[in-house]
């Protein structure tokens, strides 16, 4: 099991930027997909972004709602995954979670992931 700790959340005005980090307690195998999800009050946990394992080139995937504004990246040497969030909107307000997929395959659903962090709050004011 991989222990994940998110950081970097906070309060930002609309149009601003934040960079979330997800530090893993163990080595993030190059075989693992890594993802970011978010959950707003009263809503289900939703896919935000994912980055595939290195063997298939570290391909990135994004929800339509964040495409062009958010960027996911990984630093395997630092056991860390990042989510750069630009042009933030009030509707981006949520708790953001990172997760690891050790099985491969799909990256879009919460059930595709095995281990989760505790989440970090992002609040975007209008």
Steps between C-alpha positions, in 0.01 A plus 500: 500500500616852416438782746410827326501851647361795306598862559475837332131569532362829621286801423555680171309755296346407169763512226776408739723194518590228744739207484403186685757243601452136589789338684517123522649321798644233280642493157247580229572217266532598141233231446236700686246742362442806720185706509331803650133509592285762667186499707277800557240505780203285412663363186674178407873474470592601146798436277728798440823375347726197473846414381583156376796292603830580343514185287232641272653843495332672789194595297266749662122502517264780605138559572346731240427758769870550578661437162729786405507638855644217712818301448603178673860392528705250696851486638578136564832584662320714761202262530273797432214581266395857430188674378556850367169684495471825306208730416310366797123540513258490794369167368846351561435528873526152652714266704770364270630146542790323341493128444713217366392230255720195539299280266524693176214533256244777530591822681164678502301348785553502876476121506802484268718618788640309795637754746388854582629803682301687763421793271577871491241777485499739206268800523463746214324826577316703238 
